[in-house]
């Protein structure tokens, strides 16, 4: 049974996303208590890391691992970045997690590039991974009180291009992979369907990413005020 957008399985995943988001916001003060803070950071980090490890293991067990299984998609990279941020509190990575992680994972949740539906393993892995990415991004803002600046937006754009390098190189080398959707639009429905054909939609995505990051920065500043 294939996954369908806005089916009961999709809506259930979005409901869990909303529920986790509310929990982080409502209990942000309690999560600053040292023991709870550490336990939450480690739990989120474990979810992020185990999401990618379990996916790779599933490919190997099913004898389906191939070059396109490499973790070069944006959200796969964010799983590792989020883990590093939560475990080390390296502020140099905050911008990447907050802007790239939250926007990339949100787009994925709204328009999943997913074949299998509930109760397949891939369904649970997909939603746990992407909800955890947004949960980690929200955690550093609501709990750790990270506040982006306009320069954070520019650094996030730089991170986006740096992370696109291995994806673009692999796409060009293999001629078959489509990491970060740099080679072509995804086969499933997405916001890219509204954009120009390849390669022009890549230029449009640059502008969209900048506008989204700026809007997210403005939202955080507005909520503070």
CORGIHU-V970724 format. One line per field, one symbol per residue. ss: DSSP state (~ for helix, > for strand, _ for the rest). psi: psi as a letter, one per 20 degrees, with the letter a starting at -180 (. if undefined). burial: # if it has 24 or more other ideal C-beta (glycine too) atoms within 12 Angstrom, else .. Layout:
# CORGIHU-V970724
ss: ???
psi: ???
burial: ???
This chain:
# CORGIHU-V970724
ss: _>_____~~~~~~~~~~~~~~~~~~~___~~~_~~~~~~~~~~~~~~~~~~~~~~~~~~~~_____~~~____~~~~~~~~~~~~~~~__~~~~~~~~~~~~~~~~~~~~_____>____~~~~~~~~~~~~~~~~~~~~~~_______~~~~~~~~~~~~~~~~~~~~~~~~~____~~~_________~~~~_____~~~~~~~~~~~~~~~~~~~~~~~~~_
psi: pqpppkrhgghghhghghggggggggkhghiipgghggggghggggggghggghgghhgghjkjpahjiqmjqghghhggggggghhikoiiiggggggggggghghhhhmpmpgqapkqghgggghgghhhghggghghghgikpoqrhhhghhhhghghghighggggghghjhrlpjkhhrqqhrprihhirrrqjhhhhhhgggggggggggghgggghg.
burial: ..#.....##..##.##..##..#......#.....#..##.###.###.##..#..#...........#################......######################..##...#######################.#.#...##.###.###.##..##.##.....#######.##...###........##..#...##.###.##..#.....
